[in-house]
Amino acid sequence: MLSVTDLTGYMYCSRKLYFNKVLGIREKASVVSIKGTIKHAVFEDAGREDKNTLLSFRNTDSLESLEMNYRVVYYKILMFHIQRMKKELEAQGLKTLAVYQELWPFFLKEAQDKSRYFFALAKEKNLYGETLWLALPKAVPELKIISQKLELIGIIDRVEIDGSFVPIEIKTGSAPKEGVWKENMIQLGAYMLLLSEHYGKEITEGYIEYRAVNERRKVFMNPFLKDEIFELLRKVRQTLNSKELPEKTKDLRKCDSCGIREICYSR
């Protein structure tokens, strides 16, 4: 059984995926990956707190008070995950205070943007508290789907339910100038296939949320994307079932930050 991240891992470096899945050789977490894990976890947990924050929101509350509530939410969650990853951070020579000072402006802006969005929506619809919450599209976080037909597992960051099932993938890294990165398109396309089978309803669109630029970019399913995913599944299975080590990547920039470069180059 493959995972959707195996597909994107193959696209990044098939040799690295082989070391990981077949030979059991995994790289230690890097500074970038640890910070990315923290940011991703904060986004997910803060999203789960939207309900409690909005249920207490009244028409007499100011934008400033709503923003302060969101600041408190993001601060508590950020501090929790920084402490949770303390050992990993210290192993990289990082102080928790320094990581907080680096990441907090990012989440402060998120708290400001979210409070402004919900405040404007409440004023426009004249809905507050529970009625505002009930009027919002519902979402299921971290939805895990297993397809016996595709022999594929995926954990979708969020699935919005509003007449259909719309997969949302959150990315905290850089965004392209327009559109989405190819690996992100494949990942979201695979999630659409999983959702289509799971719910027995064709899912034809989803979104990549690039939090660094605060943009949600749409991805459409089409026959070409579907064929590309099926072909990628075939290639990944063929590679992982082979006894031959894949060739090194031709993009040597990927090797610069790879944690298993020395092992890879010695083979």
C-alpha positions as CSV (number, residue, x, y, z in Angstrom):
1,M,0.0,0.0,0.0
2,L,1.4,3.3,-1.1
3,S,0.8,6.7,0.5
4,V,0.1,9.9,-1.5
5,T,3.3,11.4,0.0
6,D,5.2,8.5,-1.6
7,L,4.2,9.9,-5.0
8,T,5.5,13.3,-4.3
9,G,8.6,11.9,-2.7
10,Y,9.3,9.9,-5.9
11,M,8.9,13.1,-7.9
12,Y,11.4,14.9,-5.6
13,C,14.0,12.1,-5.6
14,S,13.2,8.5,-6.4
15,R,16.5,7.4,-5.0
16,K,15.8,9.0,-1.6
17,L,12.4,7.3,-1.5
18,Y,14.0,4.0,-2.2
19,F,16.5,4.5,0.6
20,N,13.6,5.3,2.9
21,K,11.0,2.7,1.9
22,V,13.1,-0.2,0.8
23,L,16.4,0.1,2.7
24,G,14.9,1.7,5.8
25,I,17.4,4.6,5.7
26,R,15.8,7.9,6.8
27,E,17.4,11.3,7.2
28,K,17.3,13.2,10.5
29,A,14.9,16.1,10.7
30,S,16.3,19.4,9.3
31,V,15.8,22.9,10.6
32,V,13.5,23.6,7.7
33,S,11.4,20.5,8.2
34,I,11.0,21.0,12.0
35,K,9.9,24.6,11.5
36,G,7.5,23.5,8.8
37,T,6.1,20.8,11.0
38,I,5.4,23.4,13.7
39,K,3.8,25.8,11.4
40,H,1.6,23.2,9.8
41,A,0.5,21.9,13.2
42,V,-0.4,25.4,14.4
43,F,-2.5,26.0,11.4
44,E,-4.4,22.8,11.9
45,D,-5.0,23.2,15.6
46,A,-6.0,26.9,15.3
47,G,-8.5,25.9,12.7
48,R,-10.1,23.6,15.2
49,E,-10.5,26.5,17.6
50,D,-12.5,28.6,15.2
51,K,-15.7,27.2,16.5
52,N,-15.0,28.2,20.1
53,T,-13.8,31.6,19.1
54,L,-16.8,32.4,17.0
55,L,-19.4,31.0,19.4
56,S,-18.3,33.7,21.9
57,F,-18.4,36.5,19.3
58,R,-21.2,39.0,19.8
59,N,-22.5,42.0,17.8
60,T,-21.2,44.3,20.6
61,D,-17.7,43.0,20.2
62,S,-15.1,45.1,18.4
63,L,-12.7,44.0,15.7
64,E,-9.9,44.6,18.2
65,S,-11.4,42.2,20.8
66,L,-11.9,39.5,18.1
67,E,-8.4,39.9,17.0
68,M,-7.1,39.7,20.5
69,N,-9.0,36.4,21.0
70,Y,-7.3,35.0,17.9
71,R,-3.9,36.2,19.0
72,V,-4.4,34.3,22.3
73,V,-5.4,31.2,20.4
74,Y,-2.4,31.3,18.0
75,Y,0.1,32.2,20.8
76,K,-1.0,29.3,23.0
77,I,-0.9,26.8,20.2
78,L,2.4,28.0,18.8
79,M,4.0,27.8,22.3
80,F,2.7,24.3,22.8
81,H,4.2,23.0,19.5
82,I,7.5,24.7,20.0
83,Q,7.8,23.0,23.4
84,R,6.6,19.8,21.9
85,M,9.5,20.0,19.4
86,K,12.0,21.3,21.9
87,K,14.4,18.4,21.8
88,E,14.5,18.4,18.0
89,L,15.1,22.1,17.9
90,E,17.9,22.0,20.5
91,A,19.5,19.1,18.6
92,Q,19.8,21.6,15.7
93,G,21.3,24.2,17.9
94,L,18.1,26.3,18.0
95,K,16.7,28.1,21.1
96,T,12.9,27.9,21.6
97,L,12.8,31.7,22.1
98,A,14.5,32.4,18.8
99,V,12.1,30.1,17.0
100,Y,9.1,31.8,18.6
101,Q,10.5,35.2,17.6
102,E,10.9,34.0,14.1
103,L,7.5,32.4,13.7
104,W,5.2,34.6,15.8
105,P,5.0,37.5,13.2
106,F,3.7,34.9,10.7
107,F,0.9,33.8,13.0
108,L,0.2,37.4,14.2
109,K,-0.6,38.3,10.7
110,E,-2.8,35.1,10.4
111,A,-4.7,36.2,13.5
112,Q,-5.2,39.6,12.1
113,D,-6.4,38.4,8.7
114,K,-8.7,35.8,10.2
115,S,-10.3,38.2,12.6
116,R,-10.9,40.8,9.9
117,Y,-12.4,38.2,7.6
118,F,-14.9,36.9,10.2
119,F,-15.7,40.4,11.5
120,A,-16.5,41.6,8.0
121,L,-18.6,38.5,7.3
122,A,-20.5,38.9,10.5
123,K,-21.3,42.5,9.8
124,E,-22.3,41.7,6.2
125,K,-24.6,38.8,7.1
126,N,-25.6,40.2,10.5
127,L,-24.8,36.8,12.1
128,Y,-23.0,36.3,15.3
129,G,-22.2,33.5,17.7
130,E,-23.8,30.1,16.9
131,T,-25.7,31.4,13.9
132,L,-22.5,32.7,12.3
133,W,-20.8,29.3,13.0
134,L,-23.7,27.3,11.6
135,A,-23.7,29.5,8.4
136,L,-20.1,28.6,7.6
137,P,-19.2,25.7,5.3
138,K,-18.2,22.7,7.5
139,A,-14.9,21.0,7.3
140,V,-13.3,17.8,8.4
141,P,-9.6,18.1,9.4
142,E,-7.0,15.4,8.8
143,L,-9.3,13.1,6.9
144,K,-7.6,9.7,6.3
145,I,-8.8,7.7,3.4
146,I,-7.7,4.2,2.4
147,S,-8.4,2.9,-1.1
148,Q,-8.2,-0.9,-1.7
149,K,-8.8,-0.3,-5.3
150,L,-6.0,2.1,-5.8
151,E,-3.9,0.6,-3.1
152,L,-3.3,4.1,-1.8
153,I,-3.6,5.9,1.5
154,G,-3.9,9.6,2.0
155,I,-4.4,12.1,4.9
156,I,-6.1,15.2,3.6
157,D,-5.4,18.4,5.6
158,R,-9.0,19.5,5.4
159,V,-12.1,18.6,3.4
160,E,-14.8,21.3,3.2
161,I,-18.3,20.0,2.9
162,D,-20.7,22.5,1.1
163,G,-22.8,20.5,-1.4
164,S,-19.7,18.6,-2.4
165,F,-16.4,17.5,-0.9
166,V,-13.5,19.8,-1.5
167,P,-10.0,18.8,-0.5
168,I,-7.7,21.5,0.9
169,E,-4.0,21.1,1.2
170,I,-2.1,23.6,3.4
171,K,1.4,24.5,2.4
172,T,3.6,26.7,4.6
173,G,6.5,26.9,2.2
174,S,7.1,29.2,-0.8
175,A,4.5,29.5,-3.6
176,P,5.0,29.8,-7.3
177,K,4.3,33.2,-8.9
178,E,1.1,31.7,-10.3
179,G,-0.6,28.3,-10.3
180,V,0.7,25.6,-8.0
181,W,3.8,23.5,-7.8
182,K,3.7,20.3,-9.9
183,E,4.1,18.0,-6.8
184,N,1.2,19.9,-5.1
185,M,-1.0,19.3,-8.1
186,I,-0.3,15.6,-8.1
187,Q,-0.9,15.4,-4.3
188,L,-4.2,17.2,-4.5
189,G,-5.3,15.2,-7.6
190,A,-4.6,12.0,-5.7
191,Y,-6.8,13.2,-2.9
192,M,-9.6,13.9,-5.4
193,L,-9.4,10.4,-6.6
194,L,-9.5,9.0,-3.0
195,L,-12.5,11.2,-2.2
196,S,-14.3,10.3,-5.3
197,E,-14.0,6.6,-4.5
198,H,-14.8,7.1,-0.8
199,Y,-18.0,9.1,-1.3
200,G,-19.1,7.6,-4.6
201,K,-19.2,11.1,-6.1
202,E,-16.9,12.6,-8.7
203,I,-14.7,15.2,-7.1
204,T,-13.3,17.6,-9.7
205,E,-11.7,20.4,-7.8
206,G,-9.7,21.3,-4.7
207,Y,-7.4,24.0,-3.4
208,I,-3.8,24.5,-2.4
209,E,-3.5,27.1,0.4
210,Y,-0.2,28.8,0.2
211,R,-0.1,30.5,3.6
212,A,3.2,32.3,2.9
213,V,1.3,34.5,0.4
214,N,-2.2,34.0,2.0
215,E,-3.7,32.6,-1.3
216,R,-5.9,29.7,-2.1
217,R,-5.3,28.4,-5.6
218,K,-7.6,26.0,-7.4
219,V,-6.7,22.7,-9.0
220,F,-9.1,21.0,-11.4
221,M,-9.2,17.3,-12.1
222,N,-9.0,16.4,-15.8
223,P,-8.2,13.3,-17.8
224,F,-4.5,14.3,-18.2
225,L,-4.0,14.7,-14.5
226,K,-5.7,11.5,-13.8
227,D,-3.6,9.6,-16.3
228,E,-0.4,11.2,-14.9
229,I,-1.3,10.0,-11.4
230,F,-2.0,6.5,-12.5
231,E,1.3,6.4,-14.4
232,L,3.1,7.7,-11.4
233,L,1.6,5.0,-9.2
234,R,2.9,2.4,-11.7
235,K,6.4,3.9,-11.7
236,V,6.6,4.1,-7.9
237,R,5.5,0.5,-7.4
238,Q,7.9,-0.6,-10.1
239,T,10.8,1.3,-8.4
240,L,10.1,0.0,-4.9
241,N,9.7,-3.6,-6.1
242,S,13.0,-3.4,-7.9
243,K,16.3,-4.7,-6.5
244,E,18.2,-1.9,-8.3
245,L,18.9,1.4,-6.7
246,P,17.5,4.3,-8.7
247,E,19.9,6.7,-10.4
248,K,20.9,9.9,-8.5
249,T,18.8,13.0,-9.1
250,K,20.1,15.3,-11.9
251,D,19.1,18.3,-9.8
252,L,22.1,18.5,-7.6
253,R,20.6,21.4,-5.6
254,K,18.4,18.8,-3.9
255,C,21.6,17.1,-2.6
256,D,22.9,20.1,-0.8
257,S,20.4,19.9,2.0
258,C,19.8,16.1,1.9
259,G,20.5,14.3,5.2
260,I,21.5,11.1,3.6
261,R,23.8,12.5,0.9
262,E,26.9,10.8,2.2
263,I,25.2,7.4,2.2
264,C,23.7,8.0,-1.2
265,Y,27.0,9.1,-2.8
266,S,28.8,6.1,-1.4
267,R,26.5,3.6,-3.2
